Amino acid sequence: MGFRLLVTVWCACWLAGCADGLFFYPDQRNYLSAGPPPHQDFFVQEQPDIKLHGWFLPAELPGPVKGTIIQFHGNAENLTSHVGQVDWLTHEGYNVVAWDYRGYGASTGHPDRSGLFHDAITMVHQIQARPDVKGYPVYLLGQSLGGALVLAVAGSGQIHGIRGVVADSAFASWRGVAQEKLRSAGWMGWSLSWLVPLVVSSGYDAQRAVAHIAPVPLLLIQGDQDDVVPPDNLDQLYEHALPPIFRWQIRGAGHVEALTRYRAQLRRPLLDFFAYCLDGNTRDLAADGLLKP
């Protein structure tokens, strides 16, 4: 075996062993210094050695529940650092489910792409079967890695009865985001980025799954100043999706800022999207003036 080939094989093997480290940054820290919102802890047995942890935040408004929104969070930390982006929805009449992938927070196991995909399928089925959820609309909302995951799950054909899907700052492909991370890591990462197609498969790519979400309404959101997931990922996903689909590119927004920095402006359009999923009335979903045409 020639020296160059040997080096290539060694680099590919090293990169394959580190591949999960490119995507997943879990921890078990509690990020809620002010205390958690009202919630019910629950666990879901995914496999004999995998137990998933979640919080069920019940709707707090008087009157009938409007639906249940399942959050798929980003690739770092755990649900305690992400739930604050969606817990306000309980005051709008929605149940909210925040949960951790395997290896995150109180969920057991070690994260990998296949495992997270199956965790997500199991979690959606378990939430749909809850007595306090049955009979009400269920929506999926994912952010960053969670956005890519929610698109893969919604387009997999393995879940049914979902009324709407929201993906915020999702990447189109695992290979693409892995190459982007390596290229931004200096000359060493740049020199290894060409090996990514050899060690990162195209399985579970959002770009391949997004065309199969219709006729469920889909909302894609991304900031035009996103420095984590390049904004052209929004274009790639939109081009492969089928109606009904809405595309919000937010002027001046960075990564996953739709429900933090820009929440006040996007709150009403987002609630209108959930309502549209039930009655088909588009209202004026982009009336805030922040969205690029």
C-alpha positions in Angstrom: 0.0 0.0 0.0 1.5 3.4 -1.1 2.2 6.0 1.6 -0.4 8.4 0.3 -3.1 5.7 0.3 -2.1 4.6 3.8 -2.4 8.2 5.1 -5.8 8.6 3.4 -7.1 5.4 4.9 -5.7 6.4 8.3 -7.4 9.8 8.1 -10.6 8.3 7.0 -10.7 5.8 9.9 -9.8 8.6 12.3 -12.5 10.8 11.0 -15.1 8.0 11.1 -14.2 7.4 14.7 -14.7 11.1 15.4 -17.8 11.6 13.3 -20.3 11.7 16.2 -18.2 14.4 17.8 -18.9 16.6 14.8 -22.6 16.5 15.5 -23.4 15.8 19.1 -22.5 17.8 22.2 -24.7 16.5 25.0 -24.3 17.3 28.7 -26.3 16.8 32.0 -26.1 20.3 33.4 -29.2 22.1 34.6 -29.4 25.4 32.7 -32.6 26.7 34.5 -31.2 28.8 37.3 -34.7 30.3 37.9 -36.4 27.0 38.2 -38.3 24.9 35.6 -41.7 25.8 34.1 -44.6 23.7 35.4 -44.2 20.2 33.9 -44.6 16.5 34.3 -41.5 14.4 34.1 -41.8 11.2 32.0 -39.6 8.4 30.6 -40.0 6.4 27.5 -38.2 3.0 27.1 -36.7 3.1 23.6 -34.6 -0.1 23.8 -33.7 -2.4 26.8 -30.7 -0.1 27.5 -32.1 3.2 26.2 -34.5 5.3 28.3 -35.6 8.7 27.0 -36.4 11.5 29.4 -38.9 14.3 28.7 -41.1 17.0 30.2 -44.8 17.4 29.4 -45.8 21.1 29.9 -49.6 21.2 30.0 -51.5 24.1 28.4 -52.3 26.8 30.9 -55.1 28.7 29.3 -58.6 28.1 30.4 -60.8 26.5 27.8 -60.0 23.7 25.3 -56.5 22.6 24.5 -55.5 23.8 21.0 -52.9 21.0 20.4 -49.6 19.6 21.4 -46.2 20.8 20.1 -43.2 18.4 20.4 -39.9 20.2 20.4 -36.7 18.6 18.8 -33.8 20.7 20.2 -30.4 21.4 18.9 -27.2 19.4 19.1 -25.7 20.8 22.3 -26.6 20.7 26.0 -30.0 19.3 26.9 -33.7 20.2 27.2 -33.2 22.5 30.1 -31.3 25.0 27.9 -33.8 24.8 25.1 -37.3 24.6 26.7 -37.3 28.3 27.2 -37.7 28.8 23.5 -41.1 27.0 23.5 -42.6 27.1 27.0 -44.4 30.3 26.2 -46.7 28.3 23.9 -48.4 26.8 27.0 -49.9 30.3 27.6 -51.4 30.2 24.1 -53.3 27.0 24.8 -50.8 24.4 23.6 -49.3 21.4 25.5 -45.5 21.4 24.9 -43.2 18.4 25.0 -39.5 19.0 25.5 -37.4 15.8 25.5 -33.8 14.7 25.3 -32.2 12.4 22.7 -30.2 9.4 24.0 -27.1 10.6 25.8 -28.5 14.0 26.6 -29.7 15.2 30.0 -31.3 12.3 31.9 -31.7 10.1 28.8 -29.4 7.1 28.8 -27.2 5.8 26.0 -24.8 7.4 23.5 -26.0 9.6 20.6 -25.6 8.6 17.0 -27.7 9.5 13.9 -29.5 6.2 13.6 -30.3 6.2 17.3 -31.7 9.7 17.3 -33.9 9.0 14.3 -35.4 6.0 16.1 -35.7 7.9 19.3 -37.7 10.5 17.6 -40.1 8.0 15.9 -40.6 6.3 19.3 -41.2 9.6 21.1 -43.8 10.9 18.6 -45.7 7.6 18.8 -45.6 7.7 22.6 -46.8 11.3 22.8 -49.6 10.6 20.3 -50.8 7.7 22.4 -51.1 9.8 25.6 -54.8 10.1 26.8 -54.3 13.9 27.4 -53.0 14.3 23.8 -55.4 12.0 21.8 -58.0 13.9 19.9 -56.0 17.1 19.7 -53.7 18.2 16.9 -50.0 17.3 17.2 -47.2 19.5 15.7 -43.5 18.9 15.4 -41.0 21.8 15.9 -37.3 21.3 15.4 -34.3 23.7 15.7 -30.9 23.3 14.1 -30.0 19.6 14.4 -33.5 19.1 15.7 -34.9 20.8 12.6 -33.0 18.4 10.3 -34.2 15.5 12.5 -37.8 16.6 12.5 -37.8 16.8 8.6 -36.3 13.3 8.4 -38.9 11.9 10.7 -41.9 13.8 9.2 -40.9 12.6 5.7 -40.1 9.0 6.7 -43.6 7.6 6.3 -43.3 6.1 9.8 -45.5 8.6 11.6 -49.0 9.6 10.8 -51.6 12.1 12.1 -49.2 15.1 12.4 -50.9 18.4 11.6 -47.9 20.7 11.0 -44.1 20.8 10.9 -41.8 23.7 11.7 -38.0 23.5 11.0 -35.8 26.4 12.3 -32.2 26.6 11.1 -32.2 23.1 9.7 -29.3 21.8 7.6 -30.1 20.0 4.4 -27.6 17.1 4.7 -25.3 15.6 7.3 -22.4 15.5 4.9 -22.8 19.2 4.1 -22.9 20.4 7.7 -19.9 18.1 8.6 -17.9 19.6 5.8 -18.9 23.1 6.8 -17.7 22.4 10.4 -14.4 21.0 9.3 -13.7 23.8 6.9 -14.3 26.4 9.6 -11.9 24.6 12.0 -8.6 25.8 10.4 -6.3 24.3 7.9 -6.3 20.8 9.4 -10.1 20.5 9.2 -10.1 22.0 5.7 -7.6 19.4 4.6 -9.8 16.6 5.9 -13.1 17.9 4.7 -12.9 16.1 1.3 -13.0 12.8 3.3 -16.4 13.4 4.7 -18.3 11.6 1.9 -16.3 8.5 2.7 -17.3 8.4 6.3 -20.6 10.2 6.6 -23.5 8.5 4.8 -26.5 10.4 3.3 -28.9 8.5 5.4 -31.5 10.5 7.3 -30.9 13.6 5.2 -33.6 16.3 5.5 -33.1 17.2 1.9 -34.2 13.7 0.7 -37.1 13.5 3.2 -38.6 16.9 2.9 -40.5 16.1 -0.4 -42.5 13.4 1.4 -43.9 15.6 4.1 -46.8 17.0 2.0 -49.7 17.3 2.4 -48.8 18.1 6.0 -48.1 21.9 6.1 -44.4 22.8 6.5 -42.8 26.0 7.7 -39.0 26.5 7.1 -37.3 29.3 9.1 -33.7 30.6 9.0 -31.8 33.8 9.6 -29.9 35.3 6.7 -26.9 35.9 9.0 -26.7 32.3 10.2 -23.0 31.5 10.8 -23.6 27.9 11.9 -25.8 26.5 9.2 -25.2 28.5 5.9 -28.4 30.2 4.8 -28.4 28.4 1.4 -29.6 25.3 3.3 -33.0 27.0 3.5 -33.0 27.3 -0.3 -32.0 23.7 -0.7 -34.8 22.4 1.5 -37.4 24.8 0.0 -36.5 23.6 -3.5 -37.1 20.0 -2.6 -40.3 20.5 -0.6 -43.8 20.3 -1.9 -46.8 22.5 -1.1 -48.2 23.5 1.3 -44.9 25.1 2.4 -43.9 28.5 3.9 -40.4 29.9 3.8 -39.3 32.5 6.3 -35.8 34.0 5.9 -35.4 36.6 8.7 -33.4 39.7 8.0 -30.4 40.1 10.4 -31.1 36.9 12.3 -28.4 34.5 13.3 -28.6 30.8 14.2 -31.9 29.7 15.9 -32.8 33.3 16.8 -36.4 33.0 15.6 -37.7 32.0 19.0 -35.3 34.1 21.0 -34.2 37.4 19.7 -37.1 37.7 17.2 -39.8 36.0 19.2 -41.9 39.1 19.8 -42.2 39.7 16.0 -42.7 36.1 15.0 -45.0 35.0 17.8 -48.2 35.9 16.1 -47.2 34.6 12.6 -46.1 31.3 14.2 -49.4 30.9 16.0 -51.2 31.8 12.8 -49.3 29.0 11.1 -50.5 26.5 13.6 -54.0 27.7 13.1 -53.6 27.5 9.3 -52.7 23.8 9.7 -56.2 23.3 10.9 -58.4 25.6 8.8 -56.3 26.4 5.7 -56.6 30.2 6.2 -53.2 31.7 5.4 -54.1 35.0 7.2 -50.9 37.2 6.8 -48.2 34.9 8.0 -45.3 37.2 7.0 -46.8 40.5 8.1 -44.0 41.4 10.5 -41.7 43.0 8.0 -38.7 41.0 9.0 -39.0 38.3 6.4 -37.1 38.5 3.1 -39.1 37.7 0.0 
